[in-house]
């Protein structure tokens, strides 16, 4: 099932900021073909919330992954999501306080790559 771009846009608007950071992290890992440990998600926010959000987004069709020995490999990210996630995070930053751009940079640093 292919998700309509409008559905993805609405999902991004309605998602929590932490959830959007998770999607940004997943997208960076996918783009750079880097696997990660499930526990790495806990660096973004509360472990149960982050893992639940991660699984729900996969079930929704935003991305897909495989796992082996607690190592996660992202195998697919919806192209529209990939193009829109960082823009979405920065738009939220404009509406909130200054900590948001730092959290985006923190994700970039966590993945050891320059953001998209």
N, C-alpha and C positions, 0 to 999 in steps of 0.2 A: 504494500500500500504506500503510495506516494503522498506525503503531506503537502498541502497547499502552502505556499509562502505566507499567505495571510494568517493561517493557523499558527505557523511558527512565530510570526511577528507578535501575535496576541499572546502566545505562550511566553515569549521573552518579556513582554510588558508585565504580565501577571506573576512571573516567577519572583521568588525572593532574590535579594542581592547575593546571598550565599549560594543559592542555586545557580545563578548566572555565573558566578565565579567557578563553580564546578564545571559548567559547560565550557567555559573559556579554557580551563585546565585540560579537559578532555580533548578539546579541539587542538590545543598546542601539542599535546602528546601524540595525537593522530598525525598532525602535519609533519612532525619530526620523527615519526615512526619509533617512538619511545614507549616501552612498556613501563608500568609502575605497580607498586604494591597497593593493595586495597587500603592499608593503613595510611598511605599518603593522602587519601581524601580527608582524613581526620585533621590534617594540617590546615584545611580550609575552614572547617567548622566542626560542630558536634558530630561525633562518629556515626551514631544511628541516623541522624537527619541526613548527613551527607551520603551515606550508603543507600538509604531509602530513596533519596532524590535521584541518585545515580541510576538505580535499578528502574525506577518509574520512568525516567527519560528514555532509557533503552526500550522499555516496553512500549512507550509511546511512538517510537520509531525515529527519535532524533539522532541516535547513534547505535552502534552495535559493538560487541566486544567478545573476546574469548578470555578464559581464565585457566591458569594451570599453576598449581602450588602457590596460590594466593598472588600470582602475578597477573595483572590485567593488561591485555593488549587490545587497543581500540582498532577495530577492523573497518569501521565505516562511520562517517559523520555527514549528516545531511548538508549539502553544499550551501543552501541558503542560510542555515544556522551558522555554518563556518564563516560566511561572509558578513553576518550581522552581529555576532556576539560581542565583539570588542566595541563596536559603535554603540550598542545597547548599554554596555557598562559605562562608557563615558557620558552618555546622555543622563544616566542616573546620577553620576558624580556631579553633574552641573546642578542637579536639583537637591543635593544633599550637602554634607560637609566635606572637608578636604581629605578625610581619611580614605575615600573611595579610590582616587587615583593611585594612592600608595598601595592599596590592596591589589590593584591590577598589576602594578610593577612587581609586587611581591610574588604574584603567580608567574610573571615572566621570569623572575629570578629563580623561583622554585624549579621551573623547567629548564633553566639555564640557556634560554634562547631569547632572542628579541621577539617581542610581541608582533602579532600580525597587523 
